[in-house]
Amino acid sequence: MKRLCLIGFTFFLLVACKNDDDQIMDECKTPTNLSVTQITDVSAILNWENSNDYSEIKIEYGEVGFLPGEGTILTTSQNSISINDLFPNTNYDFYVQALCSIENISIESIINSFITDVSPVIPEFLPTLSEMNLFTGNIAELNISPKAFLYEISTPLHTDYAHKQRVISLPSGTSMEYQDDGLPIFPDGALIAKTFYYNHDETNLDLGRKIIETRILIKQSNVWHIGNYLWNENQTDAVLDEDEHIVPISWINEFGEEMTTNYEVPNYLSCVMCHQNNGNRTPIGPKIRSMNFDVNGSNQLTEFTNKNYLINTPDPSSISSLPNWNDTSYSDEERTKAYFDMNCAHCHSPGGFHNNNYSGNMDFRLETSFEDSQIYENRFSIRTRFPSSIPGYSMPYIGVTIPHQEAIDLIIPYLETLE
């Protein structure tokens, strides 16, 4: 009998031990191959591989350097998850854990990092300039968005000696299209901005600057729209404003001379007056010929083509180029015509405001021959109005509260040679 009891007890122990072995849990494996896809300025999709037969996945994410337990925690049974409400242009970390059961949790995965995209430039006239995302960081530093690019023109529009920063933004996946040496074809959603500012002292740029205004053109439904942003005194932002403003400004020029003027911010109608041809609003500055020159050692059109900002562009050497009016290697006539093309031709040309409203026949476009330009026939008027600072009489009509003396020194003697 004792022998039978011993055999039975031994059998019981063997069965019990077998049952205990059955309770040993499989290892809850840590998810691997973390990745991030479809990153935007405010969202991203987090991905991983999970080799467990079944588990929930715990995800924790936050700005780079966050401590476990301090981030945002989500769970899912899938191998990816979309996260939203992120900050643009921000570094984030995330890690994941498999939750195989309440008592069986994997160790944390290695941390994966990503950076959200920069916010897209918004091609709409919003109440403040900062809302349009054209600039990043401290807006007064005029650091343009990676979604935009700078451009220069060989002979710039003169506006009371103000400096200008010129910017173009194109919708993602679009380009300007070459058609001739005039304006390229801009896609809908294109934005052109020009910011006017003065350095406090041209002999010491460390003293900073004063930004006055940012003029903007936006193309929507094949129509260009115009808006102007007036900067505040603290230089923290600019507000959409269609009115004319007088801004007293003083600065030290490159010769150490103190300069002062009452800078005139144009109203909406004045902007339209210049930016129209036969009643259709249009840009003035970024013509192909005006941008066909070297900037920082390489041809600007070539750079735009390489970056896909501009398409269907022939070799720049086959495209005409607007002379730099200040380059003495050109003749006085070439320099004068270049200056007139940029500063005067938008009004004084077929379809321009002056020719349409005052029966004018002047044509100051670069491509117009001297004989057809009417420069000779109007030389006396040009000689009296160009050096003037009388409002409504001086030419150009806008931006010359201070006559442009350097241009006067070129153009007036040139006109006198035509006698």
Secondary structure, DSSP 8 states (H G I E B T S, - for coil): -HHHHHHHHHHHHHHHHHHHHHT--------EEEEEES--SS-EEEEEE--SSS-EEEEEEEETT--TTSSEEEEESSSEEEE-S--TT-EEEEEEEEEEETTEE------EEEE--------S--SBGGGGT-B-SSGGG--B-TTEEE---SS---STT-EEEEEEE--TT--EE--SSS--B--TT-EEEEEEEEESBTT-GGG-EEEEEEEEEEEETTEEEEEEEEE-TTSS-EEE--S-EEEEEEEE-TTS-EEEEEEEE--HHHHHHHSEETTEE---S--HHHH-SEETTEEHHHHHHHTTSEES---GGGS-----TT-TTS-HHHHHHHHHHHHTTTTSSTTSHHHHHS-------TTS-HHHHTTTTTHHHHHHHTT---TTTSSSSSS-SS--HHHHHHHHHHHHTT-
